[in-house]
Structures are given as structure tokens and as C-alpha cells.
């Protein structure tokens, strides 16, 4: 009888270890990742809003592309609340007709917070809200067959910097992401030196549709 009691001890210990391993694996699966890096690219639909009778109210939308890397940093160990930042290349601007367009390229850094709302083990909805800062790297005006470049600079038409508000919503499928966002510029892009002579104010407005892959 005593031998039977001792014989059951290893079995009980093995079962307990198996249960502990399953519980640990479950906790690891449920815990949010500390850091999520993703490659993103997609479509930009942008236009300019202006507060000048000479420039008009808003331009038509111009379509182009964006591409970059996003890094999500966990802010809370128990909840999937993340700080979202990274480096993106965005193409903005606007157009008045098929032959008249303002094409602006920016390096952009987002600074937002997002939350992963789990719908299933590998499916989540991710709302986000925050700010962005951008630096103009290339700008040109296209008028028919003529093109005028080098629009950014202290003595040019547009200032280098842009700053604004952004919000978005994404759907995550395992390692693949599809999302849409809106960006509203809050900083007057028109060069301050020239704006003193003509009271022009120009702001970026951009809708973006993205696809992404998480590493």
C-alpha cells in the first residue's frame, strides 16, 4: 500500500507541472506585447485649405502614396495601450485642375496613443488619436507643362515645418493590418516673411488608407 502511494506522487507532480505550463502559456498569450514594429504603405488623398480670397477656400484632392515604419511601445502591462511613433514619408498638397497641382513631400513623425480591442485571439480593432510633426523635403508646383521646384525654405513660399492633429482606425488580422486615418494641419505652411505682406494661411488636410505587416 505504501508503495502505491509513492507511485502516485510522480504522476501527480507531472500533472501539476503540465497544468502550470498551460497556465503560463495562457498568461503569455493574453499579455500584450511590449513592442510592435510594422512596415506600412498606402494611399494619400490630400488637399489644402486656405484663408485667402486669392487662393480660394479648398483645393481638390490630390492622390499619391505614403510609406514608412511604425513602432508601438506598450504603456500598460495589463492593458494593450500603446504609444505610437515612427517615421513616415507622406506626399501631400492639392490640385486645382488636371494641369495645376501643388506636390509636397514630407518626412513625418507621428506621436499618438492607440488601444488594441481584441475581437478574437488574432483579430483586433485599433483606434488611435494624437499629433504629428513633419518636415518638408521636396515641393513643386506643376502648371501645365511648366514645373517650379524648391518651394520650402526661409525665403521660399512655404516653411519647412508642419504640425497637426491625427486620428485613425485599423483592423488587425494576425500580422496583417488595414487602416484609415485623417490628418489636419494646425500650422500655417505659408512662409511667415511673405505672410506679413499678404495675409495668406494654408493648411494640409490628408486622408490615408494603409496596409501593414507586423514583425
Protein Blocks (a to p, Z undefined) as FASTA:
>chain_A
ZZmmmmmmmmmmmmmmmmmmmmmmmmmmmpccfbdcdddddddddddddddfklombdcd
dddddddddddddfbfkbccdcdeddddddedddfbfkbccddddddddddddddddfbf
kbccdddddddddddfbdcddehjbccehkbcjklmbdfbdcdddddddddehjaccddd
ddddfbdfbdfklmmmpccddddddddddddddZZ
